[in-house]
Amino acid sequence: MNGEEITRRYSAGERNFGGADLVGVHLGEADLAGAIFQEADLRWAYLAGADLAGADLSRAKLKSANLTGARLNGACLRGVNLWAALLRAADLSEADLYEANLAFAEGEAASLWGSNLEKANLRKACLRGGNLVGADLTGANLERADLRDVDLRGARLSGATLWQADLRGADLSGANLYETEMWGAKLDGASLQGAGLERARVSEEQLRAANLERKPS
C-alpha cells in the first residue's frame, strides 16, 4: 500500500490498517485521526505534519520515521518503536507511550504534557525545550538524554534513570524524583523547587548547581 491508497481508503471510511507493510510510505500532512496502525511497519515513513490524534499505533514499527510537527495527541503508542525517529515540535500530549522505545529520537520542542512514558526507553533522546508537564516517566530510561530547558513540572520520575542526562535549565519544580538515578546528570540552573528527592542518587555538588529554593508566595 502507498500513501495515496491509505488516504483514499481513509476518506472512504476505512480506519483499520493494522499490520500493514508501509515501509517508507509518504503520508505528510495526511488526515488520519483515529486510524488503527497497530503493529504496522512504518519504518522510515514520512508523516511530517500528519494528523494522527487518537490513533492506535501500539507496537508499530516507526524506526527513523519523520513525524516532525505531527499531531499524536491522545494516541496509543504502547510498545511502539520510535528509535531515532524525528519528533521535532510534534504533539504527543496525553499520549500513551508505555514501554515505548524512543532511544536516539529527535524530539526538540515536542509536547508530551500529561503523557504516559512509564518504563519507556529514552536513552540519548533529545527533548530539548519540550513540554513534559505532569508526564509519567516512572522507571523510564533517560540515560544521557538531552533535556535542556525541558518543562518537567509535576512529572513523575520515581525509579527513572537520568545517568549523565543533561538537565541544564530544566524545570523540575514539584517533580517526584524518588529513588531516581541522577549520578553524573548536569543540573546547572535546573529548578528543583519542591521536588521530592527522597532516596534519589544525586551528589551535593550537583544540587549546589541547581535551584532548590521555593519561590516566594
Order of alpha helices (4+ residues) and beta strands (2+ residues): alpha-alpha
